[in-house]
Structure formats: structure tokens, C-alpha cells
Amino acid sequence: MRGRWVTLEPLSSDHVAELREAHLEDAEGGMWRYLPVGPFDSEADYAAWVDRARLTHDPLQFAVRMRDGRLGGTMSLMRITPEAGTVETGWLAFAPRLQRTIEATEAVWLHMKWAFEAGYRRFEWKCDAANLASRRAAQRFGLCYEGVFRQAAVVKGRNRDTAWFAAIDGEFPALRQAFESWLEPANFDANGRQMRSLREMTAPILVARDPALGDGPTGDGAPAP
């Protein structure tokens, strides 16, 4: 999947060394906090995980190639259910070099765009309810907050309440306009700072669904992990 700023490549063993280099930028291992795997003790351990992950079709893993040519992390399409027309983006393992960048946003957009153009009816995002950054990102992307499944899983020995967000196909035209406008080079100054935020552009979509939602719940009152 190729965008203006980023390319998503099917995950392969050829990506291991570059991805491991990116991961080591995160000395505290925070990027793995809410994922069921990682951090990995060695490149060999990570390579073993990649060998397993690249052979599965659900989750379907991608490596994220940034505009400077470096790899910044991985993400997947998952819970792929063509008969229901639903698909989720998940397993976002973004190294510091990719976090909070234009490329990170476009990577999610490429998954969303592919899903709706392929005929899927519903595009999902779910995360640990304690992961406030992920919850805010979902709403920035224009995904509707749908609630929390309490005690939905146990991850790394901890309880996980799962927060759900989604967009449906009828909302895709407005989402396309928002993302494509935000991703235009003219929306960024010479230092890469945005002129208009994506949240500003997607806010009317959230309000149009239900004026009571407004910006939606951010989860500020969620319990500490």
C-alpha cells in the first residue's frame, strides 16, 4: 500500500534488522506496553516472532516504510471478516521515529482507505481502555467511540478492559475528504507543522453522528494500568 508519505510492505524476514534498530530507540520498551508481545530481548527473538507472524493471514502484518526510507514499525489488518464486511487495524508497534508523525497518520489512513474501497462496511479500532493515547488517536481519525468491554482479556498478566471505535462505509466520503486535505503538503509549513489539525477536520463527522458525542469520551477517568 503506497501513500504520499509512507509505504506499507508485507512483513518479511528481510525487515528484521531494520525494525530491530528502530525498536532500540525505545530504551524503556514503552511501545510494547499494551501489546501481547515484546519487548524482545534480542534480534533472534524478534526474528522468531516475525517468522511466525509473516505466515499468518489474520493478523496480516505490514512493515511501515517512512519517507526517508527507514522502517518505523509494524501494523496489521486483523479480525478480517469478509462475510460481515468488517475489518480492524491493530497491532500498531510504532517506534519513536514513527510516533506522532505524518507517516503514522497516513499508515492508518491507508488501511482505512483500502478497507472501504475493497467493499468492507465497517472499519474497527480497539485498544486497552487505559491507553489514553490510543483512544485519543482513534477519535482524531474520526472513528466513533462505541463503548468499553469490561474484563475483556488478560494481557501480560494484567486485566484489559477494551475500548471500541469504528467507522462505517457511509462515513467514508467525509473521512476521505478530511484525510486527503490534511495530508496535502500545503497543510504543513517548512518545519513540518500542520496548519489545520486532523481532529479539527474530523470533528464535524463525529458531531454529525450524534451531537451529544461532540469530541467523545477521551477516557481521562480511566484507571491507571
Long-range contacts (C-beta under 8 A, 24 or more apart in sequence): 1-62, 1-110, 1-111, 1-114, 2-110, 3-106, 3-107, 3-109, 3-110, 3-183, 4-106, 4-183, 4-185, 5-66, 5-67, 5-102, 5-103, 5-106, 5-183, 6-64, 6-65, 6-66, 6-67, 6-102, 6-103, 6-106, 6-107, 6-110, 7-64, 7-65, 8-62, 8-63, 8-64, 8-65, 8-75, 8-107, 8-110, 8-111, 9-62, 9-63, 9-65, 10-54, 10-60, 10-61, 10-62, 10-63, 11-50, 11-53, 11-54, 11-61, 11-62, 11-63, 11-74, 12-50, 12-54, 12-63, 13-47, 13-50, 13-51, 13-54, 15-50, 15-63, 15-71, 16-43, 16-46, 16-47, 16-50, 17-43, 18-70, 18-71, 19-46, 19-50, 19-63, 19-71, 19-73, 19-74, 19-95, 20-46, 22-70, 22-71, 22-72, 22-73, 22-95, 22-97, 22-98, 23-93, 23-95, 25-95, 25-96, 25-97, 26-95, 26-96, 31-73, 31-93, 31-94, 31-95, 31-96, 31-99, 32-93, 33-131, 33-225, 34-127, 34-128, 34-130, 34-131, 34-134, 34-155, 34-225, 35-91, 35-93, 35-155, 36-155, 36-156, 38-93, 59-90, 59-91, 61-91, 64-94, 64-98, 64-103, 64-104, 64-107, 66-97, 66-98, 66-101, 66-103, 67-103, 70-97, 72-97, 72-98, 72-101, 72-103, 72-104, 73-98, 75-107, 75-108, 75-111, 77-111, 77-114, 77-115, 79-124, 82-120, 84-121, 84-122, 85-119, 85-120, 85-121, 85-122, 85-169, 86-120, 86-121, 86-122, 86-123, 86-124, 87-115, 87-120, 87-122, 87-123, 87-124, 88-123, 88-124, 88-125, 88-126, 89-123, 89-124, 89-125, 90-125, 90-126, 92-134, 102-183, 102-188, 102-192, 105-141, 105-179, 105-182, 105-183, 105-198, 106-179, 106-183, 108-137, 108-141, 109-141, 109-179, 109-183, 112-141, 112-167, 112-172, 112-175, 112-179, 113-176, 113-179, 116-169, 116-172, 120-169, 121-168, 121-169, 122-166, 122-167, 122-168, 122-169, 123-166, 123-167, 123-168, 124-164, 124-165, 124-166, 125-164, 125-165, 125-166, 126-162, 126-163, 126-164, 126-165, 127-162, 127-163, 128-155, 128-160, 128-161, 128-162, 128-163, 128-225, 129-160, 129-161, 129-162, 129-163, 129-219, 129-222, 130-161, 130-219, 130-222, 130-223, 130-224, 130-225, 131-163, 131-225, 132-218, 132-219, 132-220, 132-222, 134-163, 135-163, 135-165, 135-217, 135-218, 135-219, 135-222, 136-218, 136-219, 138-163, 138-165, 139-165, 139-199, 139-202, 139-206, 139-215, 139-216, 139-218, 140-197, 140-198, 140-199, 140-202, 141-167, 141-198, 141-202, 142-167, 142-171, 142-174, 142-175, 142-178, 142-198, 142-202, 142-205, 142-206, 143-167, 144-206, 144-209, 144-213, 144-216, 145-213, 145-216, 145-217, 158-225, 161-222, 163-219, 171-205, 171-209, 174-204, 174-205, 174-208, 175-202, 175-205, 177-201, 178-202, 178-205
